[in-house]
Amino acid sequence: MQTTAYEYVFAIAKHHSISKAARELCITQPALTKYLKRLEEDLGTQLFDRAVIPISLTPAGKKFVEKAALILEIERSLQYDLNQISTDVRGKVTVGMNTEFCSNTIPYVLPEFRFRYPEIEVQIREGHNRLLFDELESGKVDIVYSAYSMSAMEFTYDLIYSEPILLAMPADHPLASSMDLSNNSPLTPYYIKPELVRNCDFIVLIPEQGMGAIARDMFHKYNLNPNIVMETQKHETAMRLASAGMGMVFTPVRTPLRIPLVKPMAYFSIENPIFTRSRGVYYSKYVPLSEAARCFIHVFNEVYNHESSLKIPDCHLIIPPPPQLTIYNFLHAKRAA
């Protein structure tokens, strides 16, 4: 179907009048009426109810307008991409990411980016947040993808998504085993009071990593006084150590959904609603983005929005029945263990 059909129907729907639409489209009213009649015959349904004044869209017409708007947006996006490719944008962009975020996203983004912009050189700089922000400030990297941080207020920040942060522990942990876990999962975590996990064993990331900073903020906010049994540089390592029975860990919701665990785990939130972290792209407030960097951000956003495996799943907090163990008995069982 030609784009003309969509534009004609949009104009009639906007003005609720064929004559006014014809004037806007710079064609005669009889020609527009004839075109609309032929279009409706081809579609096998009426798009407008002409029995009312002013004329209005039928249910089929509303659906036509809704889908046509999506088709035109896709066509505009395609034309933009083709125009960008045809201009042979050149240059270089250096992108900073932490290792796990890089491994999850770059395999989807980079092939598409190189297809569209073969003349742009891309360098990926992996590291922890503190290193990446230092390099962004010094100009060694052009953009940094990172969780939102108040300490990075001197940079411009564009949000990409927000992700729930859960507390995970082995399913056979005394606290977890005291509950009915039949409805428990990363997508349906249980709410528990923070004092239930006070003085417990924890696996944490180093402070320079985003999840390491988040865990320590939680420890301080709720006076958890954790026993930190291990610090790691990779969150996947921390998650698997926790699943092996070494302790609890704070984790983004997607991690336990995508990595193999040693043993089953139970998932909780010590906040209601669930605490979320925001992730986005940072760049300098004072140095204009290069065309190469703008192109990378544009492609990254498009790929993220269309690639289902990168989406953040819905997470619904459940208030479970009271555990069979009292706080006193749980703490006593923990000390005995």
ZALUMKE-473778 format. One record per residue (C-alpha): residue in one letter; residue number from 0; x, y, z. Coordinates in Angstrom, 1 decimal, m for minus. Layout:
BEGIN
> A,NUM,X,Y,Z
...
END
This chain:
BEGIN
> M,0,0.0,0.0,0.0
> Q,1,1.4,3.4,m0.9
> T,2,2.2,6.0,1.7
> T,3,m0.4,8.3,0.0
> A,4,m3.2,6.2,1.3
> Y,5,m2.1,6.7,4.9
> E,6,m1.6,10.4,4.5
> Y,7,m5.1,10.8,2.9
> V,8,m6.8,8.9,5.7
> F,9,m4.9,10.8,8.3
> A,10,m6.0,14.1,6.8
> I,11,m9.7,13.1,6.7
> A,12,m9.5,11.8,10.3
> K,13,m7.9,15.0,11.5
> H,14,m10.4,17.3,9.9
> H,15,m13.5,15.1,10.1
> S,16,m14.2,16.4,6.7
> I,17,m13.3,15.3,3.2
> S,18,m13.5,18.8,1.8
> K,19,m11.2,20.3,4.4
> A,20,m8.8,17.4,4.0
> A,21,m8.8,17.9,0.2
> R,22,m7.8,21.5,0.6
> E,23,m4.9,20.6,2.9
> L,24,m3.8,17.9,0.4
> C,25,m4.1,20.3,m2.5
> I,26,m6.5,17.9,m4.5
> T,27,m10.1,18.2,m5.4
> Q,28,m12.9,16.9,m3.2
> P,29,m14.3,14.5,m5.8
> A,30,m10.8,13.1,m6.4
> L,31,m10.3,12.4,m2.7
> T,32,m13.8,10.9,m2.3
> K,33,m13.1,8.6,m5.3
> Y,34,m9.8,7.6,m3.8
> L,35,m11.3,6.8,m0.4
> K,36,m14.1,4.8,m1.9
> R,37,m11.6,2.7,m4.0
> L,38,m9.4,2.2,m0.9
> E,39,m12.3,1.0,1.2
> E,40,m13.3,m1.4,m1.6
> D,41,m9.8,m2.8,m1.7
> L,42,m9.7,m3.3,2.0
> G,43,m13.2,m4.7,2.1
> T,44,m14.4,m2.5,5.0
> Q,45,m15.5,1.1,5.6
> L,46,m12.9,3.4,7.3
> F,47,m15.3,6.3,7.9
> D,48,m18.9,6.6,9.1
> R,49,m20.4,9.1,6.6
> A,50,m23.9,8.8,8.2
> V,51,m22.9,11.2,11.1
> I,52,m21.8,14.8,10.9
> P,53,m18.9,15.4,11.2
> I,54,m17.8,12.1,9.7
> S,55,m15.8,9.9,12.1
> L,56,m13.6,6.8,12.0
> T,57,m15.2,3.4,12.2
> P,58,m13.6,0.8,14.5
> A,59,m11.8,m0.5,11.4
> G,60,m10.7,3.0,10.5
> K,61,m9.3,3.5,14.0
> K,62,m7.3,0.3,13.6
> F,63,m6.1,1.4,10.2
> V,64,m4.9,4.7,11.5
> E,65,m3.1,3.1,14.5
> K,66,m1.2,0.6,12.3
> A,67,m0.5,3.1,9.5
> A,68,1.2,5.4,12.0
> L,69,3.5,2.5,13.0
> I,70,4.3,1.7,9.4
> L,71,5.1,5.3,8.6
> E,72,7.4,5.5,11.7
> I,73,9.2,2.4,10.5
> E,74,9.6,3.9,7.0
> R,75,11.0,7.1,8.4
> S,76,13.4,5.2,10.6
> L,77,14.5,3.1,7.6
> Q,78,15.0,6.2,5.5
> Y,79,17.1,7.8,8.2
> D,80,19.3,4.8,8.5
> L,81,19.8,4.6,4.8
> N,82,20.6,8.3,4.6
> Q,83,23.2,7.9,7.4
> I,84,24.8,5.0,5.6
> S,85,24.9,6.8,2.3
> T,86,26.7,9.8,3.8
> D,87,29.7,7.5,4.8
> V,88,30.1,9.0,8.3
> R,89,33.7,8.5,9.4
> G,90,35.5,8.9,12.6
> K,91,36.2,7.0,15.8
> V,92,34.2,6.5,19.0
> T,93,35.5,5.0,22.3
> V,94,32.8,3.5,24.5
> G,95,33.3,2.6,28.2
> M,96,31.3,m0.2,29.8
> N,97,31.7,m2.6,32.7
> T,98,32.5,m6.1,31.6
> E,99,29.2,m7.8,32.2
> F,100,27.1,m5.1,30.6
> C,101,29.4,m5.2,27.6
> S,102,29.2,m8.9,27.2
> N,103,25.4,m8.8,27.3
> T,104,24.8,m5.9,24.9
> I,105,27.8,m5.5,22.5
> P,106,27.2,m8.8,20.6
> Y,107,23.8,m7.3,19.6
> V,108,24.8,m3.7,19.0
> L,109,28.2,m3.9,17.4
> P,110,27.3,m6.0,14.3
> E,111,24.4,m3.6,13.5
> F,112,26.5,m0.6,14.1
> R,113,29.3,m1.8,11.7
> F,114,26.7,m2.6,9.1
> R,115,25.3,0.9,9.2
> Y,116,28.6,2.8,9.7
> P,117,31.4,0.8,8.2
> E,118,33.7,3.8,8.2
> I,119,33.4,4.5,12.0
> E,120,36.0,2.8,14.1
> V,121,34.7,1.5,17.5
> Q,122,36.8,0.9,20.5
> I,123,35.3,m0.7,23.6
> R,124,37.0,0.1,27.0
> E,125,35.9,m2.3,29.8
> G,126,36.5,m1.5,33.4
> H,127,34.8,m0.6,36.7
> N,128,32.8,2.6,37.2
> R,129,35.5,4.7,38.9
> L,130,38.0,4.0,36.1
> L,131,35.6,4.7,33.3
> F,132,34.4,8.0,34.8
> D,133,38.0,9.1,35.3
> E,134,38.7,8.3,31.6
> L,135,35.5,10.1,30.5
> E,136,36.7,13.2,32.4
> S,137,40.1,13.0,30.8
> G,138,38.7,12.5,27.3
> K,139,40.1,9.0,26.9
> V,140,36.6,7.7,26.3
> D,141,33.7,9.5,24.5
> I,142,30.7,7.9,26.3
> V,143,30.2,5.6,29.3
> Y,144,27.3,3.2,29.8
> S,145,26.8,2.9,33.6
> A,146,24.3,2.7,36.4
> Y,147,23.2,6.1,37.6
> S,148,25.5,7.6,40.2
> M,149,25.2,10.9,42.2
> S,150,29.0,11.1,42.1
> A,151,28.8,11.6,38.3
> M,152,26.6,14.7,38.3
> E,153,29.2,16.6,36.3
> F,154,28.3,14.6,33.2
> T,155,25.2,14.6,31.1
> Y,156,23.1,11.5,31.7
> D,157,20.5,9.9,29.4
> L,158,18.4,7.1,30.9
> I,159,18.0,3.8,29.1
> Y,160,16.2,1.6,31.6
> S,161,15.6,0.9,35.3
> E,162,16.1,m2.6,36.8
> P,163,14.9,m4.2,40.0
> I,164,17.6,m5.2,42.5
> L,165,16.9,m8.4,44.5
> L,166,18.4,m10.1,47.5
> A,167,19.2,m13.7,46.6
> M,168,20.1,m16.5,49.0
> P,169,20.4,m20.3,48.7
> A,170,17.0,m22.0,48.8
> D,171,18.2,m24.2,51.7
> H,172,19.2,m21.2,53.8
> P,173,17.4,m21.3,57.2
> L,174,15.4,m18.1,56.4
> A,175,14.4,m19.3,52.9
> S,176,13.6,m22.9,54.0
> S,177,11.2,m21.6,56.6
> M,178,9.0,m20.3,53.9
> D,179,6.8,m21.7,51.2
> L,180,8.8,m21.0,48.1
> S,181,6.4,m22.4,45.5
> N,182,5.6,m18.9,44.2
> N,183,9.1,m17.6,44.6
> S,184,11.3,m16.7,41.6
> P,185,13.4,m13.7,40.4
> L,186,10.2,m12.4,38.7
> T,187,8.1,m12.9,41.9
> P,188,10.4,m12.1,44.8
> Y,189,9.1,m12.1,48.4
> Y,190,9.2,m9.0,50.7
> I,191,11.1,m9.6,53.9
> K,192,12.0,m7.2,56.7
> P,193,15.6,m6.0,56.6
> E,194,16.2,m7.1,60.2
> L,195,15.8,m10.7,59.1
> V,196,19.1,m10.5,57.2
> R,197,21.1,m8.5,59.8
> N,198,24.5,m10.1,60.6
> C,199,24.2,m12.6,57.8
> D,200,27.0,m13.8,55.4
> F,201,27.3,m11.8,52.2
> I,202,29.2,m12.0,48.9
> V,203,29.8,m8.5,47.5
> L,204,31.5,m6.9,44.6
> I,205,34.4,m4.5,45.1
> P,206,33.3,m0.9,46.0
> E,207,34.3,0.4,42.5
> Q,208,31.7,m1.7,40.8
> G,209,28.1,m0.5,40.7
> M,210,26.6,m3.5,42.5
> G,211,29.3,m3.3,45.1
> A,212,28.3,0.3,45.9
> I,213,24.6,m0.6,45.9
> A,214,25.2,m3.4,48.4
> R,215,27.1,m1.2,50.8
> D,216,24.4,1.5,50.5
> M,217,21.9,m1.2,51.6
> F,218,24.1,m2.3,54.4
> H,219,24.4,1.2,55.7
> K,220,20.7,2.2,55.1
> Y,221,19.3,m0.7,57.1
> N,222,22.2,m1.2,59.5
> L,223,22.6,m4.8,58.3
> N,224,26.1,m5.3,59.8
> P,225,27.0,m8.0,57.3
> N,226,29.7,m10.6,57.5
> I,227,31.4,m10.1,54.2
> V,228,32.9,m13.5,53.4
> M,229,34.2,m12.7,49.8
> E,230,34.7,m9.7,47.5
> T,231,34.7,m10.3,43.8
> Q,232,35.2,m8.1,40.7
> K,233,32.5,m9.9,38.6
> H,234,28.8,m10.1,39.6
> E,235,28.3,m13.5,38.0
> T,236,31.1,m14.9,40.2
> A,237,29.4,m13.4,43.3
> M,238,26.0,m14.9,42.2
> R,239,27.4,m18.4,41.7
> L,240,29.3,m18.3,45.0
> A,241,26.1,m17.4,46.8
> S,242,24.2,m20.2,45.0
> A,243,26.9,m22.6,46.2
> G,244,25.9,m21.8,49.8
> M,245,28.5,m19.2,50.8
> G,246,26.1,m16.4,51.6
> M,247,23.6,m13.9,50.3
> V,248,24.0,m11.4,47.4
> F,249,22.3,m8.4,46.0
> T,250,21.6,m8.9,42.3
> P,251,19.9,m7.3,39.3
> V,252,16.8,m9.3,38.3
> R,253,18.2,m10.5,35.0
> T,254,21.4,m12.1,36.3
> P,255,19.8,m15.3,37.8
> L,256,17.6,m15.6,34.7
> R,257,20.6,m15.8,32.3
> I,258,23.4,m17.6,34.2
> P,259,23.6,m21.2,35.4
> L,260,23.6,m21.5,39.2
> V,261,25.2,m24.2,41.4
> K,262,22.0,m24.7,43.5
> P,263,18.5,m23.3,43.6
> M,264,18.1,m19.9,45.1
> A,265,15.4,m17.9,46.8
> Y,266,14.7,m14.2,45.9
> F,267,13.6,m11.4,48.1
> S,268,13.4,m7.6,48.5
> I,269,14.0,m5.8,51.7
> E,270,12.3,m2.7,50.3
> N,271,8.6,m2.3,49.2
> P,272,8.4,m1.2,46.4
> I,273,11.4,m3.0,45.1
> F,274,14.6,m0.9,44.9
> T,275,15.6,m0.3,41.3
> R,276,18.8,1.0,39.7
> S,277,18.8,3.1,36.6
> R,278,21.3,2.6,33.8
> G,279,22.1,5.0,31.0
> V,280,24.8,6.7,28.9
> Y,281,27.1,9.4,30.3
> Y,282,29.0,12.1,28.2
> S,283,30.6,15.4,28.8
> K,284,28.6,18.5,29.5
> Y,285,31.2,20.7,28.0
> V,286,32.6,18.9,25.0
> P,287,30.1,18.4,22.1
> L,288,29.5,14.8,21.1
> S,289,31.1,13.7,17.9
> E,290,29.0,12.5,15.0
> A,291,30.4,9.1,15.5
> A,292,29.4,9.0,19.2
> R,293,25.9,10.3,18.3
> C,294,25.5,7.5,15.8
> F,295,26.6,4.9,18.3
> I,296,24.0,6.1,20.9
> H,297,21.3,6.1,18.2
> V,298,22.0,2.6,17.1
> F,299,22.4,1.3,20.7
> N,300,19.0,2.7,21.6
> E,301,17.3,1.2,18.5
> V,302,18.8,m2.2,19.1
> Y,303,18.0,m2.1,22.8
> N,304,14.4,m1.2,22.1
> H,305,13.9,m3.9,19.5
> E,306,15.9,m6.8,20.9
> S,307,13.7,m8.8,23.2
> S,308,16.5,m10.6,25.0
> L,309,17.8,m7.2,26.3
> K,310,14.5,m6.2,27.8
> I,311,14.1,m5.9,31.6
> P,312,11.4,m8.4,32.6
> D,313,8.4,m7.5,34.8
> C,314,9.0,m8.1,38.5
> H,315,6.1,m8.4,40.9
> L,316,6.7,m8.3,44.7
> I,317,4.8,m10.8,46.8
> I,318,4.0,m10.4,50.5
> P,319,4.4,m14.0,51.7
> P,320,2.8,m15.6,54.7
> P,321,4.8,m15.3,57.9
> P,322,7.8,m17.7,58.0
> Q,323,7.6,m20.7,60.3
> L,324,10.7,m19.5,62.1
> T,325,10.6,m16.6,64.5
> I,326,13.4,m14.0,64.2
> Y,327,14.8,m15.4,67.4
> N,328,14.8,m19.0,66.2
> F,329,16.2,m18.0,62.9
> L,330,19.1,m16.2,64.4
> H,331,19.7,m19.0,66.9
> A,332,19.7,m21.5,64.0
> K,333,22.1,m19.3,62.0
> R,334,24.6,m19.1,65.0
> A,335,24.3,m22.9,65.5
> A,336,25.2,m23.4,61.8
END
